[in-house]
């Protein structure tokens, strides 16, 4: 048999409630020249039963002991034979015309990586359309920043407007060159898109006017230690790929300065807490990193419009 046009990798873990919709969104694509590689990362619910209920020769199923998402994705991508590789988390859903539209963009723009805008949905599949909904506010700010500067790399330094691993659609050439996902539990997709942009600086494209992915926002998500770890990884990713855009001769200065500013931010907060200065003027509460970042931004982009 000849290799398929598209390989879809689903890393599955304990999503018996959602994975059926994801599988169907792949099998029902208007482009059907594909293989669906599902790697079950040690699910303990009925995820495996749901997967095995689908009788389609394009599906391959592999079970493994729990190894985390990035390892599961890497295993699936290693099995892929298609000209293009797409990833779908087991709780997300494609629009049925996603591949048709992305293939057209890929051929027209001659690009190696594409991602689109997304539609946020609830556990029950309801779309979050309220513009004041917290996630929508966050995503809109990231999109606006990208549109303001019209530079894909700058946009990602500000925030991950790709949103999720499910949004990646890549040529196998790109995957072979960039390699495996890193061992970041929460931000492996964010790290990977930077590596794609560095490897293919003219070949990563944002289809910003098309919403071709339903992104699941779970109602049970609560603030936890994961929020701290995620932000620590965010710092690591941004620092790494900010430095990649700075000439080697100057990286030591930028690295040292950023590290010291972060230390000072923490020291100021510690002193304020010790002195009980919780109600001080807003400008005084801003740490040195934020103040200097503001000065740099005004120098580069000009003063903020006060109207």
N, C-alpha and C positions, 0 to 999 in steps of 0.2 A: 504494500500500500504506500502511496505517496504521502509525504509529510503534509499536514494540514496547513492552512493559511495562518490560523490563529491558535495559540495554545492558551487556555485559561487555567490559572492555578487558584484553587480555593483552599486556603488553610482553615480547617474546620476544628472548632473546639466548643463543645457544649452549647450548641445553638439549634437544638431540635425544633424550636419554635419558628426559626427564621430561615434555616438553610434550604428548605424546599423552595421558597420563593426565589432565593438566589440561584439555585440550580435551574429552575424553570426560566429565569431571565437570561440565562446563557443558552439553553437548548432552544429557546424560541426567538433567538436573534434572526434578523432578516438576512444576515450572512451566516450560513450554516456550515461552512468549510472550517471546522474547528475540532479541537479535542479539549475535553474537560478533565483536568487532573485534580482530584480531590485528595488531600493528605489530611487524615484525621489525627490530630495531635493528642491522642489519648483521651478522647471524650468519655465521660462517665454517665451521660444521659442517653437518650435515644437517637442521637445524631446519626450514628452508623445505620440504624434501622431506616431512617428517612432516606439516607443516601442510597442504600441498597434497594429501596422500593422503585427506583428509576431504572428502567430497562432501555438503555440507549448505548449503542456500541461506541459512541464517542466518549463515554465516561470511563475513567480508570480510577480505582479507589485503593488507597494505601493507608494502613493504620500504623501508628508508631507510639512508643511511650512518650509522655508529655515532655516536650523540649522547647517550648516557647514559640512565639509567632515567627520570629525572624528565621529560626532554624527550619521551621515547617515550610515557609515560603521558599527558602533556599533549596530544600529537597525537591519541592514541586518544580521550580524553575530548572533544576538539573535534569528533570525528566522531560522537559518540553522540547518539542521538535518543530514547532511552527515557525513561520517567518516573522510573526509578531507574538509577543507574550503579554498577556493581560492578567492582572491579579484582582480577585474579588474576595473580600472578607466574608465569612459565612453568615453575617447578619446584614449585609448590604445587598442592593438589587440594581441591576442594569436596566436602563430603558431598552426596549426591544430593537431600536434602531441605532444603538450606540456604535456597534462595530461598523455598520454601513457608513455612518457619518465620519468616524475616525479614519477609516481606510481612505475615504475620499480626501480628507485633509492631509493625511500622510503622503499620498501620491501627489497632490497639488502643491503642497509646501515643501515636499522632499525632506521630511523631518524624521527623526528617530525616536522621539518621545512626545507623547501627547497627553494632556489631561484637560478636563472640562470643569465647568461649574457644576455644583451639586444641588440636590433637593433634600433638605433635612426632613426626616420622618421619625415618628414615634414608634414604640414597640408594636402598636396596632396598625402601623402603616399610614397614620394620619400625617399630612404635611404640616410643618410648622411655618405658617405664612405670616404670622404677626411680626412686623418689622422691628418691634421692640422686644421680641423674644431674645434672651441673652446671647444664644449662639448666633442668631442672625445679625445682631449688632457687631459681634466679634468678627464674623466673616465679612460683613460689609466694609468694616474698617480696613481689613487686609486687602480686599479687592480694590477699594478706593485708593489705597496707597500704591498698589501696582499701577492702576490707571493714571495716577498723578505723575509718576516717574517714568512710566512706559519702559521699564527695564525689568526683565523677569528675575534676574539675580538679586537686584535691590529689593524687589518685592518680597522675595523669600527671606532675606535678612530681616525684614520687618515682621514676617509671620507666615505660617504655612497655609497659604490659600489653596493649595492642592487638597488639603484637608486629611486625606486618607490614602493608604496603600491601594485601596480599591480603585483609585482614580488613575493609576499608572497603566499606560498602553505604550509598549516599547517594541522596537525592532529587536530581533534576536542578536543582531550585530551589536547593538548598544548593550544588551545584557551581557553578552560574552566579553565585551571590553571593560565594562564597569565592575562586573563580578558579583559577589554575593552581598546580601544585606548584612550590615554590621550588627553586633550584639547589643544594640540599644533596645531595651524592652518596650519603651513607649514611643520613641522617635526614630525608628529605623527607616520609616518612609521619608522623613524630613532630611535625614542624612543622605539617603539614596538620591533624592532629587538634586541635591547639591553636587554629588559626584557625577550625575548625568550631565548637569550643566557645564561642569569643568571639562568633562571628556568630549562633549558635543556642544560647544558654546553657541553654535548657530543652528542647532538642530533639536532644540526643545521648544515646544509650542503650547501655548495656553489657549484653548478654545473657549474664550471667556463669555461668548454669547450663546452657549448651548449648555443646558442642564441635562446631562446624560447619565447621571448616577443618583440613586436614592441612598442617602447616607443615614444610617440608623443612629439616633440619639436615645440612649436608654434612660427610662424614667428612674431606674434604681441607682443611677450614678450619684455618688455623694462625695463631698470633699474628704480626702484622706491623705495618708502619707504618700500615696501615689502622685498626688498633686505636687508635692515637694520634689520627689524624684524626677517627675516629668520636667519641672522647671530647671532642675540641675542639669538634666540632659539637654534641655533647650540652650542653656548657657554654653555648654560644651560644643554643641553643633554650631551655634552662631559665631562663637569665638574662633573655632577651627576654620570656618569657611569665609569669615571676614578677613582673616589673616591670609587666606589663599589669594585674595585679590590685591594684597599689598606687596610691593616689591620686596624681595628677600632681604635686602640690606636694611630695611626699616622695620621688619617684623618684630625684632627684639624690643624696640622702643614701644611699639604699639602693645605688644603682649605685656610688658612690664607695667606700662601705664594703666592698662585695663585692669590688671590684677590688683594694683594698688588702689584704684578707684573703687573696686568692689570691696576691698578690705575697709576702706574709709566709710563706705555706705553702712557696712555692718557696725563699725565702731561708733558712728554717730547715733545709730539706733540704740546701741547698748548704753551710751552715755545718757541719751534722752530718757531711757527707761529707768536708769539709776537715779536720775535727778527728778523723775516724775514729771517731765516736761512733755506731757501728751497733748497739751493744747497750746502749741506755739504757732506763729504765723506760717501760712502755707509755704512761702518761699524758703523759710528756714528749715522746714521739715524735708525739703528735697535734698537728697544725697548728692555728693559731688559728681558722681557718674551721670546722674540725670541733668545736673546743671551744665556740665561741660558738654554733654551730648546736645543740649539745647543750643549752646553757643556755636558748636560746630555746624549744626543744622541751619542756623540763621546765617552763618558765614557762607555756606555752600548754596543754600536755596533762597536766601533773602529773608527779610523780616516777615512775620506773619501778618496777614491782612486783618486789621482791627475792625473793619466794617462789618 
